[in-house]
Amino acid sequence: MAEGKIEGRLCFKTSGELRKALLKREISAKELVDESYKRIEEVDDKLNAFICLTKKSAYKTAEEVDQRIKINSELPPLAGIPIAVKDNMCRQSELTTAGSKILENFISPYSATVIKKLEENLIPVIGKANLDEFAMGSSTENSAFNAARNPWNTDKVPGGSSGGSAVAVAAGESVISLGSDTGGSIRLPASFCGVVGMKPTYGRVSRFGLIAFASSLDQIGPMARNVEDAALTLQAISGHDPMDSTSIDQPVPDYTAALKEDIKGLRIGVISEMLEEGINSEVKNAINASIKMYEELGAKIEEISIPHTKYAISTYYVVAMAEASSNLARFDGVKFGYRDSNADNLMEMYTKTRAEGFGDEVKRRIMLGTYALSSGYYDAYYKKAQQVRTLIKKDFDKAFEQVDLLLSPACPTTAFEIGSKTDDPLSMYLMDICTLMVNLAGLPGISVPCGFDSRGLPIGLQLIGPVLSEELMLRAAYNFEQATNFHTKHPEI
């Protein structure tokens, strides 16, 4: 490897820099994968970002990239660039655990559509990233395979549920990653770990092969060190999929084509409810500084209200837990996954398998969801929550009649201590207050680094757009990123 021609550590390079080096033959795709595994070996015992590594398939993909480079064959934009994938996306013949004991030995018989798209684009999957069990959590402490840790301070959580995916990118273990976002599970860890995290429009990326948490809210999206890499990753995984009935049948635009155009005259609405009581003062200061930066870039700023914000947490958790209760009914020890071997009859096998296989947070959500769907309570809880969800969607529709994009913090605080909220589920649920309405309304959202608090922990800025406005949102995020340097800083681990 002619590493001398590439200045600085390879583990913190962008995909664009690495692609140039690949095409100039200054480095091979195999050596890039080597570098990822070397970095994982250096730091992952402190971070626990990965549940398993997929070396055989990663090196096979890298070998194909190197062969194509030798014959000067055209390559997709991210060919040879290492990616980590959240371990709730199925990949044929490989372990897929969803962070749960109940699937600790499950080998998937098929691949998710996003995995097939990564393979088509010759992107080496280096491993399956750690997560809160079945994506239920905001800290990646609920994993059956131990908590992931924040690379900026290993006593802090990385956010969740896509904590492992965020850590892998922030710590240089992977260049890009995929997470899933049900109520902020990409944007929250992106904020806590100082990376870019994007939740696309519901249906823009296929959910086929994603182990379901709440089907009407779940969406797969990219995480990266900069906006351009996030745009390239989104490009690779987006598109209509006949295997997903909620998939949007619309052409996928070139997300990088207009990325570098300016944003003069762009109307950005600041969500007033997101800067009220409950938002950490340092987070608020960083967001206010970001608003001033957007004004300097030529955007027009105005205050916007989303009146039903106060009902968002309760609405989200009724809907999400009801859908989780239904989706997780399939994990009963009969067809696949963990099974209790000491039961005397079928009913005992069901109950013991689920009692032993699921963690506390998953059990809590199943019970609450089952209650909300039960006879006599369905209308009072689930139906009512869906009605309020419609009102929240209308709030956003009205807001987008006045502005092009909305702006808020990605999270009310920076990363908190590991263990500090595990005995207080309600406090943990409040971490999603800034993000979950985006999922309820099916909108795209992105978190980009916008500062650091006094302890050196990253702060995330959230942009929200109308349905299928990813191009505009990425451009606004890119302009902000280029005017600041927060995305260039890396944890010293």
Secondary structure, DSSP 8 states (H G I E B T S, - for coil): --GGGS-S-GGG--HHHHHHHHHTTSS-HHHHHHHHHHHHHHHHHHH--EEEE-HHHHHHHHHHHHHHHHTT----TTTT--EEEETTB--TTSB--TT-GGGTT-B-SS--HHHHHHHHTT--EEEEE--SGGG--SSS-S-TT-----TT-TTB---SSSHHHHHHHHTTS-SEEEEE-SSSTTHHHHHHHTSEEEE--TTSB--TTB--S-TTT--EEEEESSHHHHHHHHHHHBS--TT-TT---S----TTTTTTS--TT-EEEEEGGGGSTTS-HHHHHHHHHHHHHHHHTT-EEEEE--GGGGGHHHHHHHHHHHHHHHHGGG-SSSSSS---S--SSHHHHHHHHHHHHS-HHHHHHHHHHHHHHSTTTTIIIIIHHHHHHHHHHHHHHHHTTT-SEEEEESSSSS--BTTSSTT-HHHHHGGGTTTHHHHHTT--EEEEEEEE-TTS-EEEEEEE-STT-HHHHHHHHHHHHHH--GGG-----
